Every structure is written in C-alpha cells, then in structure tokens.
Amino acid sequence: MSQEPEVQEEPGDERVKPWASLAHRDFRYMWAGALSASIARQMRQVINLYFIYELTDSAYMLGLVGLFQVIPTMAFGLFGGVIADVFDRRKLLLIAQVGGMIPAIGLAVLVHTDTIEVWHIFAFTAMSAAMNILEGPARTAYLPRLVPSHHLMNAVTLNSSVFELSVLIGPIFGGILIDYIDMGNVYVVNAVLFTPTLFFFSMIKASGKPLGEARSVSFKAIFEGMQFIWFQRILLGLFLVDFGLVIVGFYRPILTILASDVFRVGGTGLGILFAAPAIGSFMGFVTLLWVGDVKRKGSLFLVSVMGYAFGLIFLGLAPWFWLALIAAWTLGYTDSISVVIRQTLTQLLAPDEVRGRAASFANLFAGAGNALGSMEAGFVAQAIGAGGTLVFGGIVATVIVSSVGLSWRGLWRYRSPKQQ
C-alpha cells in the first residue's frame, strides 16, 4: 500500500473548526502519544527540582539544572534537525521515548538503594535533554504529513497545546505524589507514563521518511540550515527575540523558591503554582483556535511577548499566593500565543527537505534560552531574591521587546500570505 508523503486535501469554503486536526487518525495518535510523554517529562522536572532543593537548600543548585540541560542542547542541538532530515522520523520518535524512560528508572533505583546524590540528577537531566534533541525536530517535521495543508495552523496550535496541558497535569500529579508516596516510587510512576506513548507512536501509519535526495549527517547540512534561517529574516527575528526573552524571563525555577520560602504551600501548592501558567496557556490556545488564522502574526507576537514581560513584574511583586497564581496565568497565556506564531511560521516557511533543521534551530534557541535562563534565575535569585529576579527580568524583557519593535519593522509589519 502506497503512502502519500503529506496529507493532500483541498480546503473547503468552511471555516476550520477548532479541533479539525483531531479528525485525522495519525494526528490523533501523535497528539495523544506526545501528551503522555510530555506529562512524564514535566512531572520529572518538578520532582527533580523539589528533590534537589530538599537535598541542598540551594538556589545555586536549582540554577545548575539549566546548565546540564544546555550542555547537550548547545553541543548537539543542530544535529537533531539534520538527523530528522536524514532518518525515518517515526522511528526517531520511538527511540526517544525509550530513552526517556531510562532516567526515571535509573533515579528510582538510586533512591531505593539510598545511593542518590545530586550529581546523579544532573547527569540524568543531561540525558533527558539529549533525548529531546532527537524528538523535537522529528515530531515537528513529521507534523505536515499527518494533516492537510489548510489544517496546519490548527494542527500546530493543538500540537503546541501538548506542552501546556502537560505542564498543567504533570506538576500537579508529581506534587501530589511527592506528598503521599516515597520518592523512589514517584520515579517508578514516571517511567510507566512513557509506555502509552510507545503504543500511540507505533500506530501512526504515515511515512516518516524524509523527501528529496538522500542526505547525510554532516556539518555541511547544518550550514545549509543556517543559510536558510539567515535568509528567512522573519524566522531569525522571532528566534532571536524569544532567545533573549527567556534568558532574562525564565521563571519556572523561581516557582520552587516562591512555593517553599515565600508562600510556604508545600508540594501540592508547588504543583498548583506550576499548573497556573499551563491553565493560561491552554486558554491562549483555545483563543487562537476560536479566532482562527491571524494575518498580522508579527505584531501579535510582539504584543504577546510584551504582555509576558509585564507578567514577570506582576509575579515578582505579588504579595499573596492567589495573586501569584493570576500572574503565572498571565505568563502562560501570553507565552502560548508567541509559541504558536513561531512554530506556525517555521512550518509555513520551511520546505520539507529543511523542515527538520529549521525546527532544530527553533528548538536550539528556545532550549538553550530556557536552560541559560534557568541558570540566570537561580544565580540572580541567590543574590537578590526570587521577587527581585522576576522584576529585574521583566524590566529587561520590556527593553528587549521595545527595541525590537522599534528597530525591526519587518517583523512588526509582517502579514501572512493568503492560503492557497
């Protein structure tokens, strides 16, 4: 039975429904599998942060988590895109899920044998980051095979919602488990959550083999991807703004300090605080799904990241837990809009033969920015406190967005072409 490289359907006159992409079988399996794996990863991130702070009582150590995330990202991140443009993307997804289970199993064994040390968590964090390098570009580049072109914006939005739903579910689930069962069994549960993903991904029928002439994993292929991003100035602008913003405005490690030292709400409260941005993000995705296609994507991107900057200041100044939840909700809402725009334009502007590399550049900027931002947040919080770090980051982020909006007029004026 032959398989089309991409789903080919002619767009009708009707407006795309909010959940249109879920009508496609392969996309449903992709979405469900990605959600299960992402829940497991977000759960483990919260567990690791909580465990590190419990073992060390040090904001510096929380910041070092970012270092061990950024090392593999910076060293091998661009190769993830080349690999996705060379090898079968479906097989890469399955390999990444097996690799995702190993850190949870290893940490469970170390905790149960009472041999766990902080450096073990750092090492397995680096391994998890390496698996993400494989999965991220492969999943993004695979997406246009699963839906027709006129459903791509919808599919990207739903695909982006996976992360935010997992940030909603994973931290709450992990926080509750921390309060009620021992840490070793928490990691066992975490490992089990990867098994549904293996099933769902194995059920996808669309071909994962890249199109075009045969390619090899090489520095030349990476350079070709760099050339593409350089000449696609809109993508370059989006990536650079996002990179600068998350370095000064990555707030997730700070939530651990706020929950433990400022509001004193325990593991369950920590899970709720981590879930607040996810609720905001989910509502942001629902807003975009309801509105449909947005032509002025560049200006909407800049407005959303400015709202994110204001949200950081709001969170840093919040005197009560319920106000902190509202501020965190604001951060999630504005961030979700900028994420969808960035990922949609990456899909629309990149042809299949460079789609993996374009996705890897997006992931590199985002992943490296998040990891460096995690380090910056931990180090600055040690010096001026959690609230001061957030206010400082919000002020710098406001300057970045204002400068880009005034000087990079092409991004502000960008309008999407009409869909064919």
C-alpha positions as CSV (number, residue, x, y, z in Angstrom):
1,M,0.0,0.0,0.0
2,S,1.5,3.3,-1.0
3,Q,1.5,6.3,1.4
4,E,1.4,9.9,0.4
5,P,4.3,12.0,1.8
6,E,1.8,14.6,3.1
7,V,-2.0,14.5,3.6
8,Q,-3.4,16.1,0.4
9,E,-6.9,17.6,0.7
10,E,-8.4,20.6,-1.0
11,P,-9.5,23.3,1.5
12,G,-13.2,23.9,1.5
13,D,-15.1,27.2,1.9
14,E,-16.0,26.5,5.6
15,R,-14.0,27.9,8.4
16,V,-11.6,25.5,10.1
17,K,-13.2,24.1,13.2
18,P,-11.2,24.4,16.5
19,W,-10.5,20.6,16.7
20,A,-10.3,19.9,13.0
21,S,-6.9,18.2,13.0
22,L,-8.1,15.6,15.5
23,A,-10.3,14.2,12.8
24,H,-7.2,12.8,11.2
25,R,-6.3,9.4,12.6
26,D,-2.5,9.7,12.6
27,F,-2.6,13.2,14.1
28,R,-4.8,11.8,17.0
29,Y,-2.1,9.2,17.8
30,M,0.7,11.7,17.5
31,W,-1.2,14.1,19.8
32,A,-2.1,11.5,22.4
33,G,1.4,10.0,22.5
34,A,3.1,13.4,22.7
35,L,0.8,14.4,25.6
36,S,1.6,11.2,27.6
37,A,5.4,11.7,27.2
38,S,5.3,15.4,27.9
39,I,3.3,14.8,31.1
40,A,6.0,12.4,32.2
41,R,8.8,14.9,31.4
42,Q,7.1,17.8,33.2
43,M,6.4,15.6,36.2
44,R,10.0,14.6,36.4
45,Q,11.2,18.2,36.1
46,V,9.2,19.2,39.1
47,I,10.2,16.2,41.0
48,N,13.9,16.8,40.3
49,L,13.7,20.5,41.3
50,Y,11.9,19.6,44.5
51,F,14.4,16.8,45.3
52,I,17.4,19.0,44.6
53,Y,16.2,21.8,46.8
54,E,15.3,19.3,49.5
55,L,18.8,17.8,49.4
56,T,20.8,21.1,49.1
57,D,18.5,24.0,50.1
58,S,20.4,26.0,47.5
59,A,19.2,28.2,44.7
60,Y,22.6,27.8,43.0
61,M,21.9,24.1,42.7
62,L,18.5,24.8,41.1
63,G,20.2,27.0,38.6
64,L,22.7,24.3,37.7
65,V,19.8,22.2,36.3
66,G,19.8,24.6,33.5
67,L,23.5,24.1,32.8
68,F,23.0,20.4,32.4
69,Q,20.1,21.0,30.1
70,V,22.0,23.4,27.9
71,I,25.3,21.4,27.5
72,P,23.8,18.7,25.2
73,T,21.5,21.3,23.6
74,M,24.4,23.5,22.6
75,A,26.7,20.7,21.7
76,F,24.3,18.5,19.6
77,G,21.1,20.5,19.1
78,L,21.6,21.3,15.5
79,F,22.4,17.7,14.7
80,G,18.9,16.8,15.8
81,G,17.5,18.7,12.9
82,V,19.9,17.1,10.4
83,I,19.0,13.6,11.8
84,A,15.3,14.4,11.4
85,D,16.0,15.3,7.7
86,V,18.0,12.1,7.1
87,F,16.4,9.3,9.0
88,D,12.8,8.0,9.5
89,R,11.1,10.5,11.8
90,R,8.7,7.9,13.2
91,K,11.5,5.6,14.3
92,L,13.3,8.5,15.9
93,L,10.2,9.3,17.9
94,L,10.1,5.7,19.2
95,I,13.8,5.7,20.1
96,A,13.4,9.0,22.0
97,Q,10.6,7.5,24.2
98,V,12.7,4.5,25.2
99,G,15.5,6.9,26.1
100,G,13.1,9.0,28.1
101,M,12.3,6.1,30.4
102,I,15.9,5.4,31.3
103,P,16.5,8.4,33.6
104,A,13.3,7.7,35.6
105,I,14.3,4.0,36.0
106,G,17.8,5.0,37.0
107,L,16.7,7.6,39.6
108,A,14.2,5.1,41.0
109,V,16.9,2.5,41.5
110,L,19.3,5.1,43.1
111,V,16.6,6.3,45.5
112,H,15.5,2.8,46.5
113,T,19.1,1.8,47.2
114,D,19.8,5.0,49.1
115,T,22.7,5.9,46.9
116,I,21.2,9.0,45.2
117,E,23.4,12.2,45.0
118,V,22.7,15.5,43.4
119,W,25.1,14.8,40.5
120,H,23.0,11.8,39.5
121,I,20.1,14.0,38.9
122,F,22.2,16.4,36.9
123,A,23.6,13.5,34.8
124,F,20.1,12.1,34.0
125,T,18.9,15.7,33.3
126,A,21.6,15.9,30.6
127,M,20.4,12.5,29.2
128,S,16.8,13.7,29.0
129,A,17.9,16.8,27.2
130,A,19.7,14.7,24.6
131,M,16.6,12.6,24.0
132,N,14.6,15.9,23.5
133,I,17.1,16.8,20.8
134,L,16.0,13.7,18.9
135,E,12.3,14.1,19.5
136,G,11.7,17.8,19.0
137,P,12.7,18.3,15.3
138,A,11.5,14.8,14.3
139,R,8.0,15.5,15.7
140,T,7.8,19.0,14.3
141,A,9.0,17.9,10.8
142,Y,6.6,14.9,10.8
143,L,3.5,17.1,11.5
144,P,2.7,18.2,7.9
145,R,2.5,14.5,6.9
146,L,-0.4,14.0,9.3
147,V,-2.9,16.7,8.3
148,P,-3.8,18.6,5.1
149,S,-2.1,21.9,4.5
150,H,-5.2,24.0,5.3
151,H,-5.3,22.4,8.7
152,L,-1.6,23.1,9.5
153,M,-2.2,26.2,11.7
154,N,-4.8,24.3,13.6
155,A,-2.5,21.3,14.0
156,V,0.4,23.4,15.2
157,T,-1.8,25.0,17.8
158,L,-3.1,21.7,19.0
159,N,0.4,20.3,19.0
160,S,1.7,23.3,21.0
161,S,-1.1,22.7,23.5
162,V,0.5,19.4,24.4
163,F,3.3,21.1,26.3
164,E,0.9,23.4,28.2
165,L,-1.5,20.6,29.1
166,S,1.4,18.5,30.4
167,V,2.6,21.5,32.5
168,L,-0.9,21.6,33.9
169,I,-1.2,17.9,34.6
170,G,2.4,16.8,35.3
171,P,3.4,19.1,38.1
172,I,0.1,18.7,40.0
173,F,0.3,14.9,39.7
174,G,4.0,15.0,40.6
175,G,3.4,17.3,43.5
176,I,0.6,15.1,44.9
177,L,2.8,12.0,44.6
178,I,5.6,13.8,46.4
179,D,3.3,14.4,49.4
180,Y,1.9,10.9,49.6
181,I,4.4,8.3,48.4
182,D,8.2,7.9,48.7
183,M,10.4,9.5,46.1
184,G,11.6,6.2,44.6
185,N,8.1,5.1,43.7
186,V,7.4,8.6,42.3
187,Y,10.2,7.9,39.7
188,V,8.7,4.4,39.0
189,V,5.3,6.0,38.2
190,N,7.2,8.5,36.0
191,A,8.8,5.7,34.0
192,V,5.5,3.9,33.4
193,L,4.0,7.0,31.8
194,F,6.2,6.6,28.8
195,T,4.6,3.2,27.8
196,P,1.3,4.7,26.3
197,T,3.5,6.9,24.1
198,L,5.3,3.9,22.6
199,F,1.9,2.4,21.7
200,F,0.5,5.5,20.2
201,F,3.5,6.4,18.1
202,S,3.8,2.8,16.8
203,M,0.2,3.1,15.5
204,I,1.0,6.0,13.2
205,K,0.8,4.9,9.5
206,A,2.1,7.9,7.7
207,S,5.6,7.6,6.3
208,G,8.3,9.2,8.3
209,K,11.0,9.0,5.7
210,P,12.3,12.4,4.5
211,L,11.6,13.5,1.0
212,G,14.0,14.6,-1.7
213,E,17.5,13.4,-2.4
214,A,19.5,11.3,0.1
215,R,21.4,13.3,2.6
216,S,23.9,12.5,5.3
217,V,24.5,13.9,8.8
218,S,27.3,16.5,8.3
219,F,28.4,19.9,9.2
220,K,27.5,20.9,5.6
221,A,23.9,20.0,6.2
222,I,23.9,22.2,9.3
223,F,25.4,25.1,7.4
224,E,22.7,24.8,4.8
225,G,20.1,25.0,7.6
226,M,21.9,28.1,8.9
227,Q,21.8,29.7,5.5
228,F,18.0,29.1,5.2
229,I,17.4,30.7,8.6
230,W,19.6,33.7,7.8
231,F,17.7,34.5,4.6
232,Q,14.3,33.9,6.2
233,R,14.6,37.1,8.3
234,I,11.2,36.8,9.9
235,L,12.2,33.4,11.4
236,L,15.5,34.8,12.5
237,G,13.8,37.8,14.2
238,L,11.4,35.5,16.0
239,F,14.1,33.2,17.3
240,L,16.3,36.0,18.5
241,V,13.6,37.8,20.4
242,D,12.5,34.5,22.0
243,F,16.1,33.7,22.9
244,G,16.7,37.0,24.6
245,L,13.4,37.0,26.4
246,V,13.7,33.6,28.0
247,I,17.2,34.2,29.2
248,V,16.1,37.0,31.4
249,G,12.5,35.8,32.0
250,F,12.6,32.1,32.6
251,Y,10.6,31.8,35.8
252,R,10.0,28.1,36.4
253,P,12.9,27.5,38.9
254,I,11.8,30.6,40.8
255,L,8.4,29.0,41.4
256,T,10.1,26.4,43.6
257,I,11.5,29.1,45.8
258,L,8.2,31.0,45.9
259,A,6.3,27.9,46.9
260,S,8.8,26.8,49.5
261,D,10.1,30.0,51.1
262,V,7.7,32.8,50.3
263,F,4.2,31.3,50.3
264,R,5.1,28.0,52.1
265,V,2.5,25.9,50.3
266,G,4.2,22.5,50.2
267,G,4.4,20.1,47.3
268,T,0.8,20.3,46.3
269,G,0.9,24.1,46.3
270,L,4.1,23.9,44.2
271,G,2.2,21.7,41.7
272,I,-0.7,24.2,41.6
273,L,1.7,27.1,41.1
274,F,3.4,25.3,38.2
275,A,-0.1,24.5,36.8
276,A,-1.3,28.1,36.7
277,P,0.8,29.1,33.6
278,A,-0.5,25.9,31.9
279,I,-4.1,26.9,32.5
280,G,-3.3,30.3,31.0
281,S,-1.6,28.7,28.1
282,F,-4.5,26.3,27.4
283,M,-6.8,29.3,27.4
284,G,-4.5,31.1,25.0
285,F,-4.6,28.1,22.7
286,V,-8.4,28.0,22.9
287,T,-8.5,31.7,22.0
288,L,-6.3,31.1,18.9
289,L,-8.3,28.0,17.9
290,W,-11.5,30.1,18.2
291,V,-10.2,33.1,16.3
292,G,-8.7,31.1,13.5
293,D,-5.9,32.4,11.3
294,V,-4.3,35.7,12.3
295,K,-2.8,37.7,9.4
296,R,-0.7,40.1,11.5
297,K,1.3,37.4,13.1
298,G,4.4,39.6,13.6
299,S,2.7,42.3,15.5
300,L,0.7,39.8,17.6
301,F,4.0,38.1,18.5
302,L,5.5,41.4,19.8
303,V,2.3,42.3,21.7
304,S,2.2,38.9,23.4
305,V,5.9,38.9,24.5
306,M,5.4,42.4,25.9
307,G,2.5,41.0,27.9
308,Y,4.9,38.3,29.1
309,A,7.3,40.9,30.3
310,F,4.6,42.7,32.3
311,G,3.6,39.3,33.8
312,L,7.1,38.7,35.1
313,I,6.9,42.0,37.0
314,F,3.4,41.2,38.3
315,L,4.6,37.8,39.6
316,G,7.7,39.3,41.3
317,L,5.6,41.9,43.2
318,A,2.7,39.6,44.1
319,P,2.3,39.6,47.9
320,W,-0.3,36.8,48.2
321,F,-0.4,33.3,46.7
322,W,-3.7,33.9,44.8
323,L,-2.2,36.9,43.1
324,A,0.9,34.9,42.2
325,L,-1.4,32.4,40.5
326,I,-3.0,35.1,38.4
327,A,0.4,36.4,37.4
328,A,1.6,32.9,36.5
329,W,-1.7,32.5,34.5
330,T,-0.8,35.7,32.6
331,L,2.7,34.4,31.7
332,G,1.2,31.2,30.3
333,Y,-1.5,33.0,28.3
334,T,0.9,35.3,26.5
335,D,3.6,32.7,26.1
336,S,1.3,30.3,24.3
337,I,0.4,32.9,21.7
338,S,4.0,33.7,20.8
339,V,4.9,29.9,20.7
340,V,2.1,29.1,18.2
341,I,3.1,32.0,15.9
342,R,6.8,31.0,16.0
343,Q,6.0,27.3,15.3
344,T,3.4,28.1,12.6
345,L,5.8,30.3,10.6
346,T,8.5,27.7,10.9
347,Q,6.2,25.1,9.3
348,L,4.9,27.5,6.6
349,L,8.2,29.0,5.6
350,A,10.4,25.8,5.6
351,P,10.1,23.2,2.8
352,D,10.1,19.5,3.8
353,E,13.8,19.0,2.9
354,V,14.9,21.5,5.6
355,R,12.0,21.3,7.9
356,G,13.9,19.3,10.5
357,R,16.8,21.7,10.5
358,A,14.5,24.7,10.8
359,A,12.8,23.0,13.7
360,S,16.1,22.3,15.3
361,F,17.1,25.9,15.2
362,A,13.9,26.9,16.8
363,N,14.4,24.3,19.5
364,L,18.0,25.3,19.9
365,F,17.1,29.0,20.5
366,A,14.2,28.0,22.8
367,G,16.0,25.2,24.6
368,A,19.3,27.0,25.1
369,G,17.5,30.1,26.2
370,N,15.4,28.2,28.7
371,A,18.5,26.4,30.1
372,L,20.5,29.6,30.3
373,G,17.5,31.4,31.8
374,S,17.3,28.7,34.4
375,M,20.9,29.3,35.4
376,E,20.4,33.1,35.4
377,A,17.3,32.7,37.5
378,G,19.0,30.6,40.1
379,F,22.1,32.7,40.4
380,V,20.3,36.0,40.5
381,A,17.8,34.7,43.0
382,Q,20.6,33.7,45.3
383,A,21.8,37.3,45.2
384,I,18.7,39.5,45.2
385,G,15.8,37.0,46.0
386,A,13.1,35.4,44.0
387,G,10.9,38.5,43.7
388,G,13.7,40.8,42.7
389,T,14.8,38.3,40.0
390,L,11.4,38.4,38.4
391,V,11.1,42.2,38.5
392,F,14.6,42.5,37.0
393,G,13.8,40.0,34.2
394,G,10.5,41.8,33.4
395,I,12.2,45.2,33.1
396,V,15.0,43.8,30.8
397,A,12.4,41.9,28.7
398,T,10.4,45.1,28.3
399,V,13.5,46.8,26.9
400,I,14.3,44.0,24.5
401,V,10.7,43.8,23.1
402,S,10.5,47.6,22.8
403,S,13.9,47.8,21.0
404,V,13.0,45.1,18.5
405,G,9.5,46.5,17.9
406,L,11.0,49.9,17.0
407,S,14.0,48.8,15.0
408,W,12.9,45.5,13.3
409,R,9.9,47.0,11.4
410,G,9.7,43.9,9.1
411,L,8.7,41.8,12.0
412,W,6.1,44.3,13.2
413,R,4.6,44.7,9.7
414,Y,4.7,41.0,8.7
415,R,1.4,39.7,7.3
416,S,0.7,36.0,6.4
417,P,0.1,35.4,2.7
418,K,-3.3,34.1,1.6
419,Q,-3.6,30.3,1.9
420,Q,-3.9,28.5,-1.4
